[in-house]
Each structure stands twice: as structure tokens, then as C-alpha cells.
Amino acid sequence: MKRLGHFCGALALALSLHAQAEPLTLLFAGDVMLDDGPGRLIARNGDPFKPFAAILADADYRIANLECPVAESGAPYANKIYSFRADPATLALLKGRFDAVSLANNHSGDYGQAAFRDTLRHLDNAGIARFGGGENLSEAHRPLWIEQKGIRIAILGYNEFKPRAFEAGPGWPGVAWSEDDHVIADIRAAKAAGADLVIPFMHWGWEKETTPSERQKTFARRLIDEGAAAVVGGHPHVTQGAETYKGKPIIYSLGNFVFDGFDYEDARRGWLLRLKLDKSGVVFWDTLAAQIDDDGTPHPLSGSFTPCGRGGGEFVSECQNP
């Protein structure tokens, strides 16, 4: 009987170690805008996320950049060409597909602080986690914490594209602005707070530019020097390629995911980034191509080749999409 007890204990320990060793799958999507075409599609009972539903469901955790406030209040920001605002009803679909969203972008403040505050409230009520923006500067810089499969991950979000008027302050709501020293301090603070891995999600670069700027390349590498396990970017509305630095991936821009209204083909192609992680960092990563239709709905693009790589590898490969 004692021997059986020892065997059961050893088996339980082995199963526990196996569960801990299994990598966590984390997905990042680029810009998700739920106004205009996608909003109209949802209003007529369509689902812009449906073509990617199985891929999204297969991940342990899913993150997107929410490129619009979600509110019924406010007025369009005076000095912008495009201002977006999504109906709160759209969050019922977003909730089924994504666990968290970044608010660190140049459209979160499109309808003013009242609409931004309403966005925070609607996301909280829907059970969708948020980061990169908040009621004040401290909350905007607070990490998104993911604790699964024995790994503790801190995700940080920052915007560095105008208008800076959307930035959070000590006593007012807004987004986290990308000041180099602040970003680095946040990475260090997350590590000190017990993060096994830290991943900054950056809103940066120039629209329509398919290659990253020197600013993006220099700062991304510095973030890895400071302890980031990977760097993920968006904003240009096009993909911008990927590289590895010290064996860690940098994906400069994921492009669009759910978005309409673009008259150039590069904006109709985005990537879904899939990271497989353990406590040591990225074990494997790949990008899945999305072709976006006139309604702003992404469709998996089978047979295309997009960047991928293995943890610790110094080279980016091209993997064929299933």
C-alpha cells in the first residue's frame, strides 16, 4: 500500500511538472477598429472575428490593440482627420474573442475624456482586461498581468504617435505615452514585482511605411537590453517585418486586423502573432496572415509565407501559413 502511495505521488509530481513545462500560447492582433464598416457589420448581426474564431480559441490568452473609444458620449476631437467611436454593443463580440486590449494608441481619445472614461467602464463591465490607458498616469502605466501555466507575464502598452493631448496625467485619464526612460522604468518595475517575462506592445512608426524607422529599431533593441522577452508593435496600418536581437523577437508592426476604409493593398494585409512561452522566454513564434475584406473582416490567408522563429535563434525564418 505504501509502495502504491509513493507511485501515485510520483505520478502526480510528474504530471504537475509536465503541465508546468507546457508552453503558454499568447496571441497579439494589430489594430481593431469597431466603428464604420466593422460596426455596421456587427449591427446587422455579422461577426468580423468569425473567420479567425478557431485560431483565437486555440490560444491561452489573446490581446489586441483597440483602435477606438467605445462609448455613446463625447464629441470628435477638433484637430483630427479621422475620429472613431464604437457602439458599446460591439463589446459582446470582442469579449468572445479577446481577453485584453491595449488602449495605448492615437484614437483612444477621439471623443474626449468623457468617452475615454466610458470606454474604461464598458470594458470593465464586459470583463475585458485593459492596459496602456487608465483613469490617471499611474493606472495607464500599470502592466497587464497574465499568470498561467506557472508563468507570470507583464504586458506594457505605449503610444508615441500624436496627438499627445490623449496622454494620461496625474489627475486625468488617457493613454500611456512612450517616453524612453518611463518605458524602461516600467520594465524594471515589472521585473522587480516578479514578472518572469515582460513584453512591451508599442504603438509607433509612420503610417504606410513597410520598413521600421531607425527610432523603432534602436529603441526595440534597447528594450530587449533592459529585459524585454519580445517587442511587439503596431500603428502604421501595414506590416513592417521582424527580426531577432539577442535571440529575442521584434515584430515591428502587425498592421491591421479588423479595420476598413483603406485604399492601398498593404493595409488590407495584417499579421496575427502567436508566441509560445515558458519561464525562459519565447520558445517559438510565428505570424499568421490575414486578408481584410471591404467590411474590415480579416480572413486567414492559407499558403502565404510570413515571419517565424525559435527562441534563442538569431535568424527569422519564413513559415507557410496552414
C-alpha positions, -999 to +999 in steps of 0.1 A: +000+000+000+029+023+009+045+015-024+013+024-043+012+057-024+047+065-034+039+056-071+008+078-071+027+107-055+055+104-081+029+102-109+012+133-096+045+152-094+054+141-130+021+152-143+024+185-125+059+191-139+046+182-174+018+208-171+042+235-160+065+227-188+038+231-215+043+264-232+017+291-229+003+303-262-002+341-264-017+359-294-013+395-304-035+412-330-029+446-346-055+474-349-091+465-341-115+493-350-152+486-343-167+517-359-175+523-396-175+491-417-169+466-388-195+484-367-221+483-394-214+446-399-219+439-362-251+459-362-266+436-389-256+406-368-223+399-386-191+389-368-158+403-381-139+378-359-156+347-371-130+337-398-103+336-372-125+321-344-108+287-343-073+301-342-082+326-315-100+299-294-069+277-296-047+302-277-044+305-239-046+343-240-055+369-267-045+406-269-055+433-295-050+470-299-084+486-296-082+515-321-113+534-309-132+545-279-163+525-271-189+550-259-220+570-267-208+602-252-184+630-263-177+649-295-150+644-321-115+658-314-112+690-333-078+686-349-080+651-364-089+639-399-104+607-387-122+602-354-137+568-344-163+558-317-178+523-315-211+513-301-208+496-267-228+467-281-198+457-301-180+445-270-202+414-267-183+401-298-149+414-287-154+396-253-158+363-270-125+366-290-100+387-269-091+386-232-074+421-231-069+452-252-043+479-253-056+515-252-022+530-260-029+545-294-037+577-312-075+571-314-085+562-278-091+599-271-110+607-303-142+617-285-127+633-254-121+623-218-157+615-210-159+590-238-125+576-228-138+571-192-169+554-206-146+531-226-129+520-194-162+514-177-176+494-207-145+472-209-146+466-172-183+457-173-177+434-203-149+416-184-122+426-210-089+435-194-072+467-205-038+483-203-018+512-218-045+536-206-064+545-175-080+570-151-046+586-145-009+583-153-003+556-127-031+534-140-021+540-176+014+526-170+002+497-149+010+463-166-015+437-177-006+407-157-010+372-172-005+343-148-010+309-164+009+276-166+033+286-139+044+318-158+039+354-147+039+378-177+037+416-177+024+433-208+030+470-212+014+494-237+026+527-250+017+552-277+042+576-294+021+590-322+003+623-320-018+638-305-001+639-272-032+655-258-045+620-253-018+613-227-029+605-191-018+628-163-016+626-125-052+635-122-068+629-156-075+599-179-057+590-210-031+567-226+005+558-216+029+579-236+062+564-248+089+583-230+120+562-232+130+565-196+094+558-184+092+527-205+125+513-192+115+522-156+082+502-161+101+472-174+124+473-144+095+477-120+076+448-136+107+425-132+111+437-096+074+429-090+080+393-100+074+391-138+091+362-154+086+378-188+079+414-199+066+423-233+061+459-244+033+465-270+043+497-289+021+520-310+048+536-332+063+542-366+050+560-397+018+552-415+021+533-448+059+527-442+066+490-447+100+492-430+106+503-395+123+536-387+158+539-371+140+551-340+119+519-338+149+497-344+171+514-319+145+516-291+133+480-297+168+467-291+173+489-261+141+474-246+155+439-250+187+450-235+166+462-205+150+428-201+120+425-225+114+390-237+100+403-270+088+436-285+056+438-305+044+469-325+016+484-344+002+516-358+015+520-394-016+501-408+009+479-427+032+451-416+068+461-411+088+429-409+105+412-380+140+405-366+156+388-337+180+406-314+200+386-288+177+356-297+145+376-289+119+385-315+109+420-325+078+423-346+078+459-357+042+462-369+013+437-371-007+460-394-045+460-393-067+431-380-103+444-380-104+477-400-119+491-432-116+522-454-081+518-468-074+524-505-040+507-506-034+470-506-007+468-479-033+480-454-056+451-463-030+425-451-022+420-414-005+395-391-017+377-361+013+370-339+015+337-320+040+334-292+048+301-273+063+310-240+079+293-210+096+309-180+128+313-200+111+334-227+099+328-262+101+291-272+087+296-307+068+323-326+050+327-359+028+351-377-004+342-394-015+363-424-049+380-425-065+393-457-090+420-449-122+424-469-143+456-476-162+452-444-130+452-424-131+415-417-098+395-416-097+361-433-068+335-429-046+335-459-035+299-464-003+291-482+014+325-477+048+328-461+052+350-430+080+355-404+086+330-377+114+318-354+126+297-325+135+311-291+172+319-289+176+318-327+193+347-343+175+344-376+140+350-388+125+322-410+095+323-433+068+298-423+040+287-446+005+295-432-017+265-429 
